[in-house]
Each structure stands twice: as C-alpha cells, then as structure tokens.
Amino acid sequence: MGLSISPQCSILLFNYAIQTTSRRSAIMIEKLIFDLSRDGRKGYSLSGNDIPELSVEAVLPDKFLRTKPADLPEVPESEVVRHFIRLSNMNYHVDKNMYPLGSCTMKYNPKVNDAACDLAGFSELHPLQPEETVQGALQMMYELSGMLAEIAGMAAVTLQPAAGAHGELTGILLIKKYHEARGSKRSKLLVVDSAHGTNPASAAIAGYEIISVSSNADGRTDLGDLKAKLDGEVAALMLTNPNTIGLFEKDILTIAQMVHENGSLLYMDGANMNALLGITRPGDMGFDVVHYNLHKSFSAPHGGGGPGSGPVGVCEKLIPYMPVPVIDRIETPEGSSYRLNTNHPESIGRMMNFYGNFAVLIRAYTYIRMLGGAGLRRVSENAIINANYLLARLDSRYDLPYPKPVLHEFCLSGDRQKKAHGVKTLDIAKRLLDYGYHAPTIYFPLIVCEALMIEPTETETRETLDLFAEALLCIADEAENSPELILSAPVNTPVKRLDEAQASRQLNICCQG
Ligand SMILES: *Cc1c(COP(=O)(O)O)cnc(C)c1O
C-alpha cells in the first residue's frame, strides 16, 4: 500500500506551515479572544439558586451600576483552551527547551514547588486574616528567612522586596539609614562597570551620585581605580560576585577591607547566587548587605511577567533598620508561636504591601527543603560544570574576552563574525531562534563588545548542552559560508525579525487599533 496525501490534506499541511512560519498569517489566524466571541456561546452554566433572588439594583447604589453590559467575550471552553494553547505554542518557555539567558538563571522549575503553593492552607489565605489563624504561613516565612540567612552567612533577612532591583533599593535605603544614624551624609555609591544595569538605577532612585569603578584586563574590579575613588563621600560599593561575566572576585577580602577602612559598606548583588550555594558565603567575604533573587537561584518561574522576590540579608549592625513588619518567634511552655512586629522605631518602614510575594516564598521554601544543604551545593557545582563544558565546546569558534575557567556563566564575543563576515551578535541571536532556542543575553555586560552572555544552569543534561553547542557551531559555519542565512533570520518563528526600537517607541497594545 503506497502512502499518498490527498489534495485536501496537502492544503491543510500547507496552511499549517504558513500558520507557524508566516508572520502575517499567524497574526491573521490567531484572532483576539474578543473576535472569537459569538453572542450566546457561553462556556459555563450555573446551578439553580436556593436563596431568594434580589435584583442588583436593590443591593447596589446607583453609582456602582453599569449603564451597559460588560463587554465580555462569549466563547466555549474548548475554544478558550485552544486559543491559549496556540498562543503558548507561539511563545518560548523553559518547559519547552533550554533558555541560556545569561545573568537571568532561567533554570527549570520543579513542579513540586507549584504543588506546595496549591495546598489549601496556603492558597486560600487572605492577607488580612488575624495572626493567630495564619501561624503556618508565618512559620514558613520565619524559617525561610533563617535558611536564606544561613545560605549567605548574614545575620537577618527580610522577605519583603518584590524583585532583585527592589531588593537593591531596600539594601541601599538600609545603608543610607545606617550612615544617617551616625550623623554622616555620604552622597556617593560606587558601582563596578560590569554591574547589572539595575545597580546604578537603584542607587540613583535612592538619591545617590553614582561613580563607576573600572574592571581590569582580567575582568575583575580594578583595585587601583577603587582606591582612587574611595573617599569620605562614599556610602558603599556595590559588587556582584561572581560578577556578570561569571568571574569570581579573587581579591574580595582586600576589597572588603579597603571599603570598611573607608567607613563605607559593601553591598552584594546576589542574583548570581547560583554559583555559590553551599560553597561560599557573602557574609564570610565581608559583605554587609546582600539581595537574593528567589525567582532565579531558588526556582520560581520568571520572565514573561511572573512575580519575583528579592529578599535582603544584612549583617548585625543593620538589623535595627530592617523593613517592618518583622516576624518574631515567641517561645512559650506550650510551644512556639509567630507574630508580626511593627515596633522597630529605626526601621526604614514598609517596602511592600502585606508580606512580599508570598507564593514565590513558598516555592523557594519548598525548593530549599527538597534539596537540603548537600543538594544546594550540588546545584552550584553542576551549574559551574555545565558552564565550563559548554564554554569548552564553543571557545574555538567565538572570541573569549576573558580567560577561563568561569563559574556559572560565561561571556563570548561575536567580534570575529562581525569583522570578518558582517554578521552582528544580534543576527547570531536571531538565527538561534531558527534552531529552536531562546537567544542568550546580548550586548551585556557593556564592557564586552558584541557580547553573547550564556548561562546554561544546572538543570540541563549533557545531551541538551551538546545540541545547543551544535547550533552555535552551525551558526559559526554559516557566518563563514552563507552569512545571508543569518542576516535574514529568523525564518522558522511565528513572527519574523521585529523592529524592536519601534515597539518601545510606539507602544500599541491594542491590535484592534
Ligand atoms: C536579574 C538581576 C538583577 C535584577 O533582578 P530583577 O528581579 O530582574 O529586578 C540584578 N542583578 C543581577 C546580576 C541580575 O542578574
């Protein structure tokens, strides 16, 4: 029996190919949910009422009543599910494939974290419930703070900040308060030039003048430049360790001593904690403040809009300024209980409504409890091995601006491809989409030209790393032999090359114009 495809089938296949490859058709075919609506095609049915019916007019004041019905789409359940599944297929996510976005730690998030969030004892709480009815939630937060403090070697941790950048702002406000309490008004914050852009931004929001400290030829903080810039106006130095090119600041103890002798504090951007877990601790290196990114190192989904969490750990002398409420544990003969304490007169105040992004805290708590101390150490060891393995597969075909080895991430440069073949790093990133991968972080950090910054994370297998390496090696070949393929990429994605500048200058989120 020979296989033949009927004319109708080939048309269907052809349409599907168009649907998944052509920008115009994809947008035309996937309509807005409002356009799928047909009057009366409701996707729900309600059971009968067993209490007397009242009209809304009888219970709501006139000013709250609608003058015309809400414009809600009427779509059956099957169409709702298919619509959103189709949209999710057009998207890229960490449950689909490796997500090598340097500095962002896009690791796979174990589903057990979500199962813990779904427990009714957590998911059905209201933030205004009386303390005695939420003892379990308070205990979880109290214990999570303690575990994070131990992991980073800090004296206390607040869970309030909603993201890494918000943690930075919190940490800087703590530093500011510390100096003010000593009657000193220092006006400058030092930030190393390889830092994440949020560092200078947070410092500026807190009212500081930002002074940039250079990196040396090794990719690490230039001690001579640091020394020259440390004066009586410096409130703190913000440092990322390992830094954003994945290199450990080997002189960290000297740096801490220099900063402290100047009466300044040392802030650690701890978003790169994925390289340190169970191996070394910021507190032991002399850092006074550190923020964590629970949505990176401690495994909560992020990117694409999920909420984050950026707890802040502090050394002993900053404890009085911590945000309120602080969770206290009270020991009585009957056992422990927990309470929210706002009686901290020197506190910088609240950094967040209620208690932070609670569901992200549950995920981090679950993740840490599942792995334990030894498991956390293996996370970092594997993250480091994966990064060095991938780097070893790639560094003969792309420029490596700073010498190996690295920690959990590395930075390549597309300078060779640009100079010899007119293929920029942006083009290489776009071509990777055709091979079925999310692009790495590009053009960051700013100290590397044509930067391609790659963080594989510990959750990828050797086979996945090999396939990703093959894709980048194929692209290096294409750059030499057929650069036009790269310059016109992507061709296999639902939308082709977008004008990113126009998208941010002319924000138009309403397709119906
Ligand atoms: C992600 C990141 C931040 C900012 O964290 P957000 O949660 O995105 O605000 C800061 N520093 C470094 C090094 C990071 O990787």
Ligand as a Chemical Component Dictionary entry (heavy atoms), coordinates in Angstrom:
data_LIG
# 
_chem_comp.id                   LIG 
_chem_comp.type                 NON-POLYMER 
_chem_comp.pdbx_formal_charge   0 
_chem_comp.three_letter_code    LIG 
# 
loop_
_chem_comp_atom.comp_id 
_chem_comp_atom.atom_id 
_chem_comp_atom.alt_atom_id 
_chem_comp_atom.type_symbol 
_chem_comp_atom.charge 
_chem_comp_atom.model_Cartn_x 
_chem_comp_atom.model_Cartn_y 
_chem_comp_atom.model_Cartn_z 
_chem_comp_atom.pdbx_ordinal 
LIG C1 C1 C 0 18.364 39.731 37.422 1  
LIG C2 C2 C 0 19.423 40.532 38.036 2  
LIG C3 C3 C 0 19.114 41.686 38.772 3  
LIG C4 C4 C 0 17.719 42.267 38.866 4  
LIG O1 O1 O 0 16.745 41.395 39.335 5  
LIG P1 P1 P 0 15.200 41.649 38.972 6  
LIG O2 O2 O 0 14.466 40.630 39.757 7  
LIG O3 O3 O 0 15.086 41.462 37.494 8  
LIG O4 O4 O 0 14.856 43.044 39.378 9  
LIG C5 C5 C 0 20.152 42.356 39.362 10 
LIG N1 N1 N 0 21.435 41.938 39.238 11 
LIG C6 C6 C 0 21.773 40.834 38.526 12 
LIG C7 C7 C 0 23.212 40.411 38.432 13 
LIG C8 C8 C 0 20.780 40.096 37.899 14 
LIG O5 O5 O 0 21.102 39.018 37.189 15 
# 
loop_
_chem_comp_bond.comp_id 
_chem_comp_bond.atom_id_1 
_chem_comp_bond.atom_id_2 
_chem_comp_bond.value_order 
_chem_comp_bond.pdbx_ordinal 
LIG C1 C2 SING 1  
LIG C2 C3 SING 2  
LIG C2 C8 DOUB 3  
LIG C3 C4 SING 4  
LIG C3 C5 DOUB 5  
LIG C4 O1 SING 6  
LIG O1 P1 SING 7  
LIG P1 O2 DOUB 8  
LIG P1 O3 SING 9  
LIG P1 O4 SING 10 
LIG C5 N1 SING 11 
LIG N1 C6 DOUB 12 
LIG C6 C7 SING 13 
LIG C6 C8 SING 14 
LIG C8 O5 SING 15 
# 
